[in-house]
Amino acid sequence: MAGGTGTRLWPLSRTAKPKQFHKLLSSKTLLQETYDRALQVVSKNDIYIATTKQYEDLVLNDLPKVSPTNIIIEPFPRSTCPAIALSALTLHLKYKDALIATIASDHAIGNTKEFSRAIVASFESIEAYPDSIATIGINPTHPSTAFGYIKMGKELDKKFSKRIFYADTFKEKPKQATAKKYLASWEYLWNAGYFIFSTQTLLDLVQKYTPKTYTLLEKIRIENEKKSPSKKNIEQHYLAMPEEPIDTAILEKMDKTKRLVIPTDLEWDDIGNWEALYIFLKNRYNSSMIAKGNHIDFESEGCFVSGSEKLIATIHLKDIVVIESDDAILVANRKTVGTDIKRLIEKLKKEGKCPYL
């Protein structure tokens, strides 16, 4: 899933080039890293990239070995329910009742072998229970208020390569006190937003729980079956779909016995802001100073510096982020940048500084 337009990692991540197309963790972009992980589970012919039409060229540039026929184009950003429903329809028409794992292209994962084991186990669970939807739950390492949670129910009796439980309830992002309670209980997992299902089951659930989306999806199917499909009609049908996440549109409404969750010890983060990226890299490199590019420092601590060729010098700074892009520089408090960046984006909009968005 590579259609996200997040700007919380501004000034690098922008509408024209969001974070999945940036090299934030290594010499590869997040999309390239995600593709490499997927290759450990399925063949390259079975990897599809779902993105909006404005990012098609960026996807092909990052993944030149991917066939254009393996790119599923969403006409407009409409959240995860329409996006996943369109992907399910596209692959159902091509493969009939295929099994799909929808994987975010902009997450950070440290232990890739554990990722592969979790995805394989999720496929096993759907092969055994084809009328269910499985999801991946991350064993929490701290009381995060940035993620949704999944409360595990009873463990399935059937043996798989990993332990699998029923997903009892889905919890929204909690307050700090609640997050601490979740962390103290083994029953709660972070919701990574990865969903595994058969295409027929997903389409049936869309029809049952969000019938308007299903009706419009059927119109898209009928249009695509014409000798000369109307691109305009397809776009209008997709734009008319309710903009809603799949969690609230379908998962939370499902029978609890049809929702499965695979707990995993993934070293994972959705790196939703500079503070989250700093913490992930700090843990990876066991260092309180994280710097990329041409940087020199004197007695600073807890800082995250990202630049390129221009020398960035820091002196006696604490808990600061310095992010350089081609046309903008961000200097901010590392611990508050996650919330403050939203206000900055709004201020840029109000002051008409659209080229910087």
Secondary structure, DSSP 8 states (H G I E B T S, - for coil): -------TTTTTS-SSS-GGGS-SSSSS-HHHHHHHHHHTTS-GGG--EEEEGGGHHHHHHH-TTS-GGGEEEESS---HHHHHHHHHHHHHHHHSS-EEEE--SS-EES-HHHHHHHHHHHHHHHHHSTTSEEEEEE--SS--SSS-EEEEEEE-SS--SS--EEEEEEE----HHHHHHHHHSTTEEEEEEEEEEEHHHHHHHHHHH-HHHHHHHHHHHHHHTSSS--HHHHHHHHHTS----HHHHTGGGS-GGGEEEEEE---EE---SHHHHHHHHHHHHT-S-EEESSEEEES-BS-EEE-SSS-EEEES-BSEEEEE-SS-EEEEETTTHHHHHHHHHHHHHHTT-GGG-
